[in-house]
Amino acid sequence: MSNSDQAATLAAAPRPSIPALAYLLTGCIAVIGSNSLVLGPIAPAVAAAFATSVPVVMIASAVFGLGTSASALFLARYIDRIGARRMLQGALLLLAIALVASAAAPTVSALVAAQLVAGIAAGVAMPAIYASSAAIAPPGRESGTIGVVLTGWTLSMVAGVSLSAVLADLVHWRAVFAAVALLAALALAGLTVTSLSDVRKSGPAPTPLAALRVPGIVPLLIACAAFMTAFYGVYGYLGDHLHSGLGRPVSANGWAALAYGVGFGTAALLDGIIDRLGARRVMPFAYLLVAIVYVALAAASGSFGLTIAMVAVWGLANHFGLNVLVTRLTALDPSRRGTIMGLNSAVTYFAVFVGTTGFGPLYSGFGYATCAMVAALLMLIAASAAAWPAAARRQDGHASIEQRS
């Protein structure tokens, strides 16, 4: 059969459907995302309860990021040896316990400690979810499958973070963590009764430093660091900007979370573009788009309505940025996906720490618009790293191998 006949046959063949297991992984992402994003909108209520400031409360978010980063770096490598399902089950159990402790925290210090434990759980869970989503994806539907899993962030925004602001106003901020703990328990129960298989490698678990030698990974991790630092630095203080800067009630922060979630989820309908054009080609432009959005967010920061509108566009742009990042990283070396995605999570959640602590003085001293402009500069770094020739050559080589096979 000629190459043209093969191409015609492939074009005529129906596209494989997204596996049902992807939707379970979507739910797991939603649970973890709810905890990692929930503190920003309810931070003013938490600060008032403990008679402290919002930046002090956000230390809990920063410590969550450090715990996740360290856990992903040193524990996620065991995913390849023990199996993603078993590691994810253990992580969800630990997360549920940490969330109960967060809900019962008598002091800010106790909340910080509980979120550290939650971070340790998330550092294992996130790479296990991403590795599993790449493993179950049908050929040619990699970005589509990962895009479905990533819509868990939409669920965490719409059903988790949005409702958390209302719960904090109508009930108490402690009810927010209690509700997420219940969701973690439900996700664990769902995972237990599914047929998600574990693919384990024999021999010792690969070390993180060894994974750093995978060609093309370093520029992608640099892009990840800039992308995530910008996001968490701007998102972490959005709630207080709407409340203190624009005079809106805490429950109004739910509109921002809803807008971001709708934008993020809507972008999933366009993920086929990534499969057609290729993640490598889309990635630099996706990050440039995010940079433009940050500039627009800075310009709109004085208006509640315009800010909400730009947050929706922000969610759409960030979906593409996250999708192409995960797609490219999981394609680097399928035999070490757990370790590679562990490095990704380590960088991501170290960026949580850098973003929330580094942007705090910027926000306090210069305002929200300045934070958004600094985030735009970080996205230029991310776009440059995404277009780095070494990473591009590695992706092109991998694509050529897949086409030959």
C-alpha positions as CSV (number, residue, x, y, z in Angstrom):
1,M,0.0,0.0,0.0
2,S,1.4,3.4,-1.0
3,N,1.8,6.3,1.4
4,S,-1.1,8.1,-0.2
5,D,-3.4,5.0,0.3
6,Q,-2.3,4.8,3.9
7,A,-3.1,8.5,4.5
8,A,-6.5,8.1,2.8
9,T,-7.3,5.0,5.0
10,L,-6.3,6.9,8.2
11,A,-8.3,9.9,7.2
12,A,-11.4,7.7,6.5
13,A,-11.1,5.9,9.8
14,P,-13.3,7.2,12.6
15,R,-11.5,9.0,15.4
16,P,-11.2,6.9,18.6
17,S,-13.3,8.0,21.5
18,I,-12.1,9.4,24.8
19,P,-11.8,6.5,27.3
20,A,-14.4,6.6,30.2
21,L,-11.5,6.4,32.7
22,A,-10.5,9.9,31.6
23,Y,-13.6,11.3,33.3
24,L,-12.7,9.6,36.6
25,L,-9.3,11.2,36.4
26,T,-11.1,14.5,35.7
27,G,-12.8,14.2,39.0
28,C,-9.6,13.5,40.8
29,I,-8.1,16.7,39.3
30,A,-11.2,18.6,40.4
31,V,-10.6,17.5,44.0
32,I,-7.0,18.4,44.1
33,G,-7.6,21.6,42.2
34,S,-10.3,22.7,44.6
35,N,-7.9,22.6,47.5
36,S,-5.0,24.2,45.7
37,L,-7.2,27.1,44.5
38,V,-9.7,27.5,47.2
39,L,-7.7,29.5,49.7
40,G,-7.4,32.7,47.6
41,P,-11.1,33.5,47.4
42,I,-11.8,32.7,51.1
43,A,-8.6,34.2,52.5
44,P,-10.3,37.4,53.7
45,A,-12.7,35.4,55.8
46,V,-9.9,33.1,57.2
47,A,-7.8,36.2,58.0
48,A,-10.7,37.8,59.8
49,A,-11.4,34.6,61.9
50,F,-7.7,34.5,63.0
51,A,-7.3,38.3,63.3
52,T,-4.5,38.4,60.9
53,S,-3.7,39.6,57.3
54,V,-4.4,37.9,54.0
55,P,-0.7,37.6,53.1
56,V,-0.2,35.7,56.4
57,V,-3.1,33.3,55.6
58,M,-1.7,32.8,52.1
59,I,1.5,31.3,53.7
60,A,-0.6,28.2,54.0
61,S,-1.0,28.2,50.2
62,A,2.7,28.8,49.8
63,V,3.5,25.9,52.2
64,F,1.1,23.7,50.3
65,G,3.1,24.5,47.2
66,L,6.4,23.6,48.9
67,G,5.0,20.3,50.2
68,T,3.7,19.4,46.7
69,S,7.0,20.4,45.1
70,A,9.1,18.3,47.5
71,S,6.7,15.3,47.3
72,A,6.6,15.4,43.5
73,L,10.4,15.5,43.4
74,F,11.2,12.7,45.8
75,L,8.1,10.5,45.9
76,A,6.5,10.7,42.4
77,R,9.3,8.7,40.9
78,Y,7.9,5.6,42.6
79,I,4.8,5.9,40.4
80,D,6.7,4.1,37.6
81,R,7.6,1.2,40.0
82,I,4.6,0.9,42.3
83,G,1.9,1.9,39.8
84,A,-0.1,5.1,39.3
85,R,-3.4,3.7,40.6
86,R,-1.9,2.5,44.0
87,M,0.0,5.8,44.4
88,L,-3.1,7.8,43.6
89,Q,-5.3,5.9,46.1
90,G,-2.8,6.5,48.9
91,A,-2.5,10.2,48.0
92,L,-6.3,10.7,48.0
93,L,-6.6,9.1,51.4
94,L,-3.8,11.4,52.8
95,L,-5.4,14.4,51.2
96,A,-8.8,13.7,52.8
97,I,-7.1,13.5,56.2
98,A,-5.2,16.7,55.7
99,L,-8.4,18.5,54.6
100,V,-10.2,17.4,57.7
101,A,-7.3,18.8,59.7
102,S,-7.5,22.1,57.8
103,A,-11.2,22.4,58.6
104,A,-10.5,21.8,62.3
105,A,-7.4,24.0,62.5
106,P,-7.4,26.1,65.7
107,T,-4.7,28.5,64.6
108,V,-3.0,29.8,61.4
109,S,0.0,27.6,62.2
110,A,-2.2,24.5,62.4
111,L,-3.7,25.4,59.0
112,V,-0.3,25.8,57.5
113,A,0.8,22.4,58.9
114,A,-2.3,20.7,57.5
115,Q,-1.8,22.3,54.1
116,L,1.8,21.0,54.1
117,V,0.4,17.5,54.5
118,A,-2.1,18.2,51.7
119,G,0.7,19.3,49.5
120,I,2.6,16.0,50.1
121,A,-0.5,14.1,48.9
122,A,-1.0,16.4,45.9
123,G,2.6,16.0,44.9
124,V,2.1,12.3,44.3
125,A,-1.5,12.5,43.0
126,M,-1.0,15.1,40.2
127,P,1.8,13.2,38.3
128,A,0.0,9.9,38.8
129,I,-3.1,11.5,37.2
130,Y,-1.2,13.0,34.3
131,A,0.8,9.8,33.7
132,S,-2.4,7.8,33.7
133,S,-4.2,10.1,31.3
134,A,-1.3,9.9,28.8
135,A,-1.2,6.1,29.2
136,I,-4.9,5.6,28.4
137,A,-5.1,8.1,25.5
138,P,-5.9,6.5,22.1
139,P,-3.3,7.3,19.4
140,G,-4.1,10.6,17.8
141,R,-6.3,11.7,20.7
142,E,-3.5,12.5,23.2
143,S,-4.3,16.2,23.5
144,G,-8.0,15.6,23.5
145,T,-7.8,13.0,26.3
146,I,-5.5,15.2,28.4
147,G,-7.8,18.1,27.6
148,V,-10.7,16.2,29.1
149,V,-8.7,15.4,32.2
150,L,-7.7,19.1,32.5
151,T,-11.3,20.1,32.6
152,G,-11.2,18.9,36.2
153,W,-9.7,22.4,36.9
154,T,-12.9,23.8,35.5
155,L,-14.9,21.7,37.9
156,S,-12.7,22.8,40.7
157,M,-13.3,26.4,39.7
158,V,-17.1,26.2,39.0
159,A,-18.3,23.7,41.6
160,G,-15.4,24.0,44.1
161,V,-14.0,27.5,44.3
162,S,-17.2,29.3,43.3
163,L,-19.3,27.5,45.9
164,S,-16.5,27.9,48.5
165,A,-16.9,31.7,48.5
166,V,-20.6,31.3,49.1
167,L,-20.1,28.7,51.8
168,A,-17.6,31.0,53.5
169,D,-20.2,33.8,53.5
170,L,-23.3,31.7,54.4
171,V,-21.8,29.0,56.7
172,H,-18.1,29.3,57.6
173,W,-14.8,29.0,55.9
174,R,-14.2,25.7,57.7
175,A,-17.1,24.2,55.9
176,V,-15.2,24.7,52.6
177,F,-12.4,22.4,53.7
178,A,-14.8,19.9,55.1
179,A,-16.7,19.8,51.7
180,V,-13.5,19.2,49.8
181,A,-12.5,16.4,52.2
182,L,-15.8,14.7,51.4
183,L,-15.1,15.0,47.7
184,A,-11.6,13.5,48.2
185,A,-13.2,10.5,49.9
186,L,-15.7,10.1,47.1
187,A,-12.9,10.2,44.5
188,L,-11.0,7.6,46.4
189,A,-14.1,5.3,46.5
190,G,-14.6,5.8,42.7
191,L,-11.0,4.9,42.0
192,T,-11.2,1.8,44.1
193,V,-14.1,0.3,42.1
194,T,-12.7,1.0,38.6
195,S,-10.6,-1.1,36.3
196,L,-7.7,1.4,35.9
197,S,-4.7,-0.8,35.5
198,D,-1.3,-0.4,37.0
199,V,1.7,-0.6,34.7
200,R,4.8,-1.2,36.9
201,K,8.4,-1.3,35.9
202,S,10.8,-3.7,37.6
203,G,14.1,-2.4,39.1
204,P,14.8,0.7,41.1
205,A,12.8,3.9,40.7
206,P,14.4,6.4,38.3
207,T,15.9,9.4,40.1
208,P,14.8,12.9,39.3
209,L,18.3,14.0,38.3
210,A,18.3,11.2,35.8
211,A,15.1,12.4,34.3
212,L,16.6,15.9,33.9
213,R,18.9,14.4,31.3
214,V,16.0,13.5,29.0
215,P,16.6,15.7,25.9
216,G,14.2,18.7,25.7
217,I,12.9,18.5,29.3
218,V,14.8,21.5,30.8
219,P,13.4,24.2,28.5
220,L,9.9,22.8,29.1
221,L,10.4,22.9,32.9
222,I,11.6,26.5,32.6
223,A,8.4,27.3,30.7
224,C,6.4,25.5,33.3
225,A,8.1,27.6,36.1
226,A,7.4,30.9,34.5
227,F,3.8,30.0,33.5
228,M,2.8,28.7,36.9
229,T,4.6,31.5,38.9
230,A,2.6,34.0,36.8
231,F,-0.7,32.2,37.4
232,Y,-0.4,31.7,41.1
233,G,1.0,35.1,41.7
234,V,-1.9,36.8,40.0
235,Y,-4.7,34.4,41.1
236,G,-3.6,34.2,44.7
237,Y,-4.4,37.9,45.2
238,L,-7.4,38.2,42.9
239,G,-9.9,37.5,45.7
240,D,-8.5,40.2,48.0
241,H,-8.3,42.7,45.1
242,L,-12.0,42.2,44.4
243,H,-12.9,42.4,48.1
244,S,-10.5,45.1,49.4
245,G,-9.6,46.9,46.2
246,L,-13.0,47.0,44.5
247,G,-15.2,46.8,47.6
248,R,-17.0,43.6,46.7
249,P,-18.2,41.0,49.2
250,V,-16.2,37.7,49.6
251,S,-19.0,35.8,47.8
252,A,-18.4,38.0,44.7
253,N,-15.1,36.2,44.3
254,G,-17.1,33.2,43.2
255,W,-17.9,35.1,40.0
256,A,-14.2,35.3,39.2
257,A,-13.8,31.6,39.8
258,L,-16.9,30.8,37.7
259,A,-15.6,33.0,34.9
260,Y,-12.2,31.4,34.9
261,G,-13.7,27.9,35.0
262,V,-16.1,28.6,32.2
263,G,-13.2,30.0,30.0
264,F,-11.0,27.1,30.9
265,G,-13.7,24.5,30.2
266,T,-14.8,26.1,26.9
267,A,-11.2,25.8,25.6
268,A,-11.5,22.0,25.8
269,L,-13.8,22.2,22.8
270,L,-10.9,23.5,20.8
271,D,-8.3,21.0,21.9
272,G,-8.5,19.3,18.5
273,I,-6.5,22.2,17.1
274,I,-3.5,21.1,19.2
275,D,-3.8,17.5,17.8
276,R,-3.9,18.8,14.3
277,L,-1.2,21.5,14.5
278,G,1.0,19.8,17.1
279,A,1.7,20.9,20.7
280,R,5.2,22.2,19.8
281,R,3.9,24.7,17.3
282,V,1.0,25.8,19.4
283,M,2.9,26.2,22.7
284,P,4.9,29.5,22.1
285,F,1.8,31.2,20.7
286,A,-0.4,30.0,23.6
287,Y,2.0,31.6,26.1
288,L,2.2,34.8,24.1
289,L,-1.6,34.9,24.2
290,V,-1.5,34.5,28.0
291,A,1.0,37.4,28.2
292,I,-1.5,39.6,26.3
293,V,-4.3,38.6,28.6
294,Y,-2.2,39.6,31.7
295,V,-1.7,43.1,30.1
296,A,-5.4,43.3,29.5
297,L,-6.1,42.2,33.1
298,A,-3.9,45.0,34.4
299,A,-5.7,47.5,32.3
300,A,-9.1,46.3,33.5
301,S,-8.2,46.0,37.2
302,G,-10.1,49.0,38.2
303,S,-13.5,47.7,37.0
304,F,-15.2,44.6,38.5
305,G,-17.1,43.8,35.3
306,L,-14.1,44.1,33.0
307,T,-11.9,42.1,35.4
308,I,-14.5,39.3,35.4
309,A,-14.6,39.3,31.6
310,M,-10.8,39.2,31.3
311,V,-10.6,36.4,33.9
312,A,-12.8,34.3,31.5
313,V,-10.4,34.9,28.7
314,W,-7.5,34.1,31.1
315,G,-9.0,30.7,31.8
316,L,-9.4,29.9,28.1
317,A,-5.8,30.9,27.3
318,N,-4.4,29.0,30.3
319,H,-6.1,25.8,29.3
320,F,-4.2,25.8,26.0
321,G,-1.0,26.6,27.9
322,L,-1.4,23.8,30.3
323,N,-2.6,21.3,27.7
324,V,0.4,21.8,25.4
325,L,2.8,21.6,28.4
326,V,1.5,18.3,29.7
327,T,1.2,16.9,26.1
328,R,4.9,17.7,25.4
329,L,6.2,16.5,28.7
330,T,4.4,13.1,28.6
331,A,5.7,12.5,25.0
332,L,9.3,12.9,26.0
333,D,9.9,9.4,27.4
334,P,6.8,7.2,28.0
335,S,8.9,4.8,30.1
336,R,9.6,7.5,32.6
337,R,6.3,9.4,32.6
338,G,5.8,9.2,36.3
339,T,9.2,10.7,37.1
340,I,8.9,13.4,34.4
341,M,5.5,14.4,35.5
342,G,6.8,14.4,39.1
343,L,9.4,17.0,38.0
344,N,6.6,19.0,36.4
345,S,4.6,19.0,39.6
346,A,7.7,19.8,41.6
347,V,8.4,22.9,39.5
348,T,4.7,23.8,39.3
349,Y,4.2,23.8,43.1
350,F,7.5,25.4,43.8
351,A,6.0,28.1,41.6
352,V,3.0,28.2,43.9
353,F,5.4,29.1,46.7
354,V,7.3,31.7,44.6
355,G,4.2,33.2,43.2
356,T,2.3,33.6,46.5
357,T,5.3,34.8,48.5
358,G,7.0,36.9,45.8
359,F,3.9,38.6,44.5
360,G,2.7,39.4,48.0
361,P,5.0,42.4,48.5
362,L,4.2,43.5,44.9
363,Y,0.5,43.4,45.6
364,S,0.8,45.2,49.0
365,G,3.2,47.9,47.7
366,F,2.2,48.5,44.1
367,G,-1.3,47.0,43.6
368,Y,-2.9,44.3,41.5
369,A,-2.2,45.8,38.1
370,T,1.6,45.6,38.8
371,C,1.2,41.9,39.6
372,A,-0.4,41.3,36.3
373,M,2.3,43.2,34.3
374,V,5.0,41.2,36.0
375,A,3.1,38.0,35.1
376,A,3.1,39.2,31.5
377,L,6.9,39.5,31.6
378,L,7.1,35.9,33.0
379,M,5.0,34.7,30.1
380,L,7.5,36.1,27.6
381,I,10.1,33.9,29.3
382,A,7.8,30.9,29.1
383,A,7.2,31.5,25.4
384,S,10.9,31.8,24.7
385,A,11.6,28.6,26.6
386,A,8.8,26.8,24.7
387,A,10.4,27.7,21.4
388,W,13.9,26.7,22.5
389,P,15.6,24.8,19.6
390,A,16.7,21.8,21.8
391,A,13.2,21.2,22.9
392,A,11.8,21.6,19.4
393,R,14.3,19.1,17.9
394,R,13.4,16.5,20.6
395,Q,9.7,16.9,19.9
396,D,10.2,16.8,16.1
397,G,12.2,13.6,16.5
398,H,9.6,12.0,18.6
399,A,6.9,13.0,16.1
400,S,8.9,11.4,13.3
401,I,9.2,8.1,15.2
402,E,5.5,8.0,15.9
403,Q,4.7,8.7,12.2
404,R,7.0,5.9,11.1
405,S,5.5,3.5,13.5
